Amino acid sequence: MTTAQRRAREKARRQQEILEAAKAVFFEKGIHRATMDDVAAQAEVSKGTVYLYFQSKESILAHLLLEGLSILLSLLKAAYAPQEPLSAEKHLRQLVEAYWQFAQTYPDYFRLLLALDRGRFRERVPAGMYQQILMESTRGLELVAKAIRQGTREGALTADDPLLAAGVLWGALNGALTLMANPVRQEMIPVEPKAMFDTTFELFLRGLQANNR
């Protein structure tokens, strides 16, 4: 191994160590309360060292978002690609269930994916990384749109813009998950979070089916 190769390997190792430290901080404190000082302390390095590897807190967030999106996409793809052909409705049900499983199994990544960036995220991460996040996010949405398009071809569903319809479903499910994560709202709506989640999907599906009656 050459000196350059050893240096590259050491750089990659140190970057991953800082990223793991940042993950622990972000998951515990949330993106908005976490600071670069917190990350440095967790990684047991100086803040200057953190900045050698990540230009901003948003840059660290971008790496973690890509990790979360990779997990989510693997679940969605597995849900969409069963061994036997399925109806559009079955595809949608399996995709929605996969999203629920992601939110329950990886709640920290789920919260990061929902985190508000307050308008600074795009300007503070490399353009290529931002485009990668956008592309990976769109891939998941496109699987839902694909199922809706299948339904329109089969005559079971109606949607003038399947991608928009997929976005509406995504927003509605996120709303249900966020709502039921609040203890006060759980008292206002005395049902289990899964019941709220499933009912949100059923109402959405009924709306796409209603125009075919």
C-alpha positions as CSV (number, residue, x, y, z in Angstrom):
1,M,0.0,0.0,0.0
2,T,1.4,3.4,-1.0
3,T,1.6,6.4,1.3
4,A,-1.2,8.1,-0.6
5,Q,-3.4,5.1,-0.2
6,R,-2.8,4.9,3.5
7,R,-3.6,8.6,3.9
8,A,-6.8,8.2,1.9
9,R,-7.8,5.2,4.0
10,E,-7.0,7.1,7.2
11,K,-9.0,10.1,6.0
12,A,-12.0,7.9,5.2
13,R,-11.8,6.3,8.6
14,R,-11.7,9.6,10.4
15,Q,-14.5,11.0,8.4
16,Q,-16.7,7.9,9.2
17,E,-15.8,8.3,12.9
18,I,-16.9,11.9,12.9
19,L,-20.1,11.0,11.0
20,E,-20.9,8.3,13.6
21,A,-20.4,10.8,16.4
22,A,-22.6,13.3,14.6
23,K,-25.3,10.6,14.2
24,A,-25.3,10.0,17.9
25,V,-25.6,13.8,18.6
26,F,-28.3,14.4,16.0
27,F,-30.4,11.5,17.0
28,E,-30.2,12.5,20.7
29,K,-30.6,16.3,20.3
30,G,-32.3,16.8,17.0
31,I,-30.8,18.7,14.0
32,H,-31.7,22.1,15.3
33,R,-30.3,21.8,18.8
34,A,-27.2,19.9,17.8
35,T,-24.0,22.0,17.3
36,M,-20.6,21.4,15.7
37,D,-19.2,21.7,19.2
38,D,-21.4,18.8,20.3
39,V,-20.2,16.7,17.4
40,A,-16.5,17.5,18.1
41,A,-17.0,16.6,21.8
42,Q,-18.7,13.3,20.9
43,A,-15.9,12.5,18.4
44,E,-13.2,13.6,20.8
45,V,-11.6,15.9,18.2
46,S,-11.4,19.7,17.9
47,K,-14.1,21.6,16.1
48,G,-11.5,22.6,13.5
49,T,-11.0,18.9,12.7
50,V,-14.7,18.4,12.2
51,Y,-14.6,21.3,9.7
52,L,-11.8,19.7,7.8
53,Y,-14.2,16.8,6.9
54,F,-17.5,18.6,6.8
55,Q,-18.0,22.2,5.8
56,S,-21.2,22.7,7.8
57,K,-23.8,21.0,10.0
58,E,-26.0,20.8,7.0
59,S,-23.3,18.8,5.2
60,I,-23.3,16.2,8.0
61,L,-27.1,16.1,7.8
62,A,-26.8,15.5,4.0
63,H,-24.7,12.4,4.6
64,L,-27.1,11.1,7.2
65,L,-30.1,11.8,5.0
66,L,-28.5,9.7,2.3
67,E,-28.1,6.9,4.8
68,G,-31.7,7.1,5.8
69,L,-32.9,7.3,2.2
70,S,-30.9,4.2,1.3
71,I,-32.6,2.2,4.0
72,L,-36.0,3.5,3.0
73,L,-35.5,2.8,-0.7
74,S,-34.4,-0.7,0.0
75,L,-37.6,-1.3,2.0
76,L,-39.8,0.3,-0.7
77,K,-38.2,-1.6,-3.5
78,A,-38.6,-4.9,-1.7
79,A,-42.2,-4.0,-1.1
80,Y,-42.8,-3.3,-4.7
81,A,-41.0,-6.3,-6.2
82,P,-42.8,-9.4,-5.0
83,Q,-42.5,-12.7,-6.7
84,E,-46.0,-12.7,-8.3
85,P,-47.8,-9.9,-10.3
86,L,-50.0,-7.7,-8.0
87,S,-52.8,-5.3,-8.5
88,A,-52.1,-1.6,-8.2
89,E,-54.0,-1.5,-4.9
90,K,-51.9,-4.3,-3.5
91,H,-48.7,-2.5,-4.6
92,L,-49.9,0.6,-2.8
93,R,-50.7,-1.3,0.4
94,Q,-47.3,-2.9,0.5
95,L,-45.5,0.4,-0.1
96,V,-47.5,2.1,2.6
97,E,-46.8,-0.7,5.0
98,A,-43.1,-0.5,4.2
99,Y,-43.2,3.2,5.0
100,W,-44.8,2.5,8.3
101,Q,-42.1,-0.1,9.1
102,F,-39.4,2.3,8.3
103,A,-40.9,5.0,10.6
104,Q,-41.2,2.5,13.4
105,T,-37.9,0.6,12.9
106,Y,-35.7,3.7,12.1
107,P,-37.5,6.6,14.0
108,D,-34.3,8.6,14.2
109,Y,-33.7,8.6,10.4
110,F,-37.4,9.2,9.9
111,R,-37.2,12.4,12.1
112,L,-34.2,13.6,10.1
113,L,-36.0,13.1,6.9
114,L,-38.9,15.3,8.2
115,A,-36.6,17.9,9.7
116,L,-37.2,21.5,8.6
117,D,-34.1,23.1,7.1
118,R,-35.3,26.7,7.6
119,G,-34.1,27.6,4.1
120,R,-30.4,27.0,4.6
121,F,-29.9,23.4,3.7
122,R,-29.6,23.8,-0.1
123,E,-27.2,26.7,0.1
124,R,-24.9,25.0,2.6
125,V,-24.3,21.6,1.0
126,P,-22.4,20.7,-2.2
127,A,-24.7,21.0,-5.2
128,G,-23.9,17.4,-6.2
129,M,-24.9,16.1,-2.8
130,Y,-28.1,18.1,-2.8
131,Q,-29.0,16.7,-6.2
132,Q,-28.3,13.2,-5.0
133,I,-30.7,13.6,-2.1
134,L,-33.3,15.0,-4.4
135,M,-32.9,12.1,-6.8
136,E,-33.0,9.5,-4.1
137,S,-36.1,11.1,-2.5
138,T,-37.9,11.2,-5.9
139,R,-37.2,7.5,-6.5
140,G,-39.3,6.5,-3.5
141,L,-42.1,8.8,-4.6
142,E,-41.9,7.4,-8.1
143,L,-42.6,3.9,-6.9
144,V,-45.9,5.1,-5.4
145,A,-46.7,7.0,-8.7
146,K,-45.9,3.9,-10.6
147,A,-48.5,1.9,-8.7
148,I,-51.0,4.7,-9.2
149,R,-50.3,4.7,-13.0
150,Q,-50.9,1.0,-13.0
151,G,-54.2,1.6,-11.4
152,T,-55.3,4.1,-14.0
153,R,-54.3,1.7,-16.8
154,E,-56.4,-1.0,-15.1
155,G,-59.3,1.3,-14.7
156,A,-59.3,0.9,-10.9
157,L,-58.0,4.3,-10.0
158,T,-58.2,7.8,-11.4
159,A,-55.4,10.4,-11.1
160,D,-54.7,13.1,-13.6
161,D,-51.2,13.5,-12.2
162,P,-49.9,10.3,-10.5
163,L,-46.8,11.9,-9.2
164,L,-48.8,14.7,-7.6
165,A,-51.2,12.1,-6.1
166,A,-48.2,10.2,-4.7
167,G,-47.0,13.5,-3.1
168,V,-50.4,14.0,-1.5
169,L,-50.3,10.5,-0.1
170,W,-46.8,11.1,1.3
171,G,-47.8,14.3,2.9
172,A,-50.9,12.8,4.4
173,L,-49.1,9.8,5.9
174,N,-46.3,12.1,7.3
175,G,-49.0,14.3,8.8
176,A,-50.7,11.3,10.5
177,L,-47.4,10.1,11.8
178,T,-46.4,13.5,13.1
179,L,-49.8,14.1,14.6
180,M,-49.9,10.9,16.6
181,A,-46.4,11.4,17.9
182,N,-47.7,14.2,20.1
183,P,-49.2,12.9,23.4
184,V,-51.8,15.8,23.5
185,R,-53.0,14.9,20.0
186,Q,-53.2,11.2,21.0
187,E,-55.6,12.2,23.8
188,M,-57.6,14.4,21.4
189,I,-57.9,11.5,18.9
190,P,-58.0,8.3,21.1
191,V,-56.9,5.8,18.5
192,E,-53.7,3.9,18.1
193,P,-51.1,5.6,15.7
194,K,-51.3,2.6,13.3
195,A,-55.1,3.0,13.1
196,M,-54.7,6.7,12.2
197,F,-52.0,5.8,9.7
198,D,-54.1,3.1,8.0
199,T,-57.3,5.2,8.0
200,T,-55.4,8.0,6.3
201,F,-54.4,5.6,3.5
202,E,-57.9,4.1,3.2
203,L,-59.4,7.6,2.8
204,F,-56.8,8.5,0.1
205,L,-57.4,5.2,-1.7
206,R,-61.2,5.7,-1.6
207,G,-60.7,9.1,-3.2
208,L,-58.8,7.7,-6.1
209,Q,-61.5,4.9,-6.5
210,A,-64.5,7.3,-6.2
211,N,-64.1,8.7,-9.6
212,N,-64.3,5.3,-11.2
213,R,-67.8,4.5,-9.8
